[in-house]
Amino acid sequence: MKYTVGDRIKYFRLCRGMSQEKLALKAGLNPAFLGHLERNMKSPTLTTLAKIVKALEISYGEFFDEEVDVNDTESRVFYMDIIQRSMENMSEDKLKIMADIVLKMVEFAE
């Protein structure tokens, strides 16, 4: 199945646990423009796409991989991966705080 460039940008951004603002800042783009790209209202130039791919820390091969199902954002694994990536570089003190928050949220949800 073919996916648009906007679909792919959004998918990989979500996989990295990044907001549109964070990706736009990292890529040196206007956040509103990035939103237009994700919604396929605009098309990126090759230069813009290069900035986005670099900011996502992926290769062009990964970005355009036909095996990637950009609609697979509803699975448990997808969300667990986002949580893990978001916390990878946290200090032990911050991880403890996040663990406490998650435990309280789980307790609240039950």
C-alpha positions, -999 to 999 in steps of 0.1 A, spaced: 0 0 0 13 35 -9 13 62 18 18 99 14 49 117 25 27 135 51 15 101 65 51 89 68 62 121 85 35 118 111 40 81 116 78 84 123 72 115 144 48 96 166 71 66 167 98 89 181 74 103 206 78 138 193 53 166 191 49 186 158 66 215 176 96 195 187 101 180 153 97 213 136 122 229 159 147 201 154 143 203 116 144 241 116 108 244 102 77 263 112 54 241 132 24 252 112 42 243 80 50 209 94 13 204 102 4 213 66 29 187 54 14 160 77 -21 168 65 -9 167 29 -19 203 23 16 211 12 45 191 -3 80 193 10 110 202 -12 139 177 -12 158 201 11 129 202 36 125 164 34 162 160 41 158 182 72 129 161 84 145 128 78 177 140 96 156 153 126 138 120 128 172 102 128 161 77 102 174 69 67 156 76 35 153 38 30 134 35 63 113 66 55 102 52 21 101 15 31 70 -1 15 68 -26 44 60 2 69 23 3 77 18 39 88 -17 31 99 -3 7 126 -5 33 154 -33 15 173 -12 -14 185 0 -18 221 36 -22 209 35 12 191 25 30 223 49 11 245 77 20 221 67 57 223 69 55 261 102 38 261 118 62 235 105 92 255 123 80 287 155 65 273 177 95 281 162 105 314 182 105 346 175 79 373 158 106 394 135 116 366 127 79 357 117 74 394 93 103 391 79 90 358 74 56 373 55 71 402 33 90 379 26 60 357 17 39 387 -7 66 400 -23 68 365 -28 31 363 -43 31 398 -66 59 389 -76 42 356 -86 10 375 
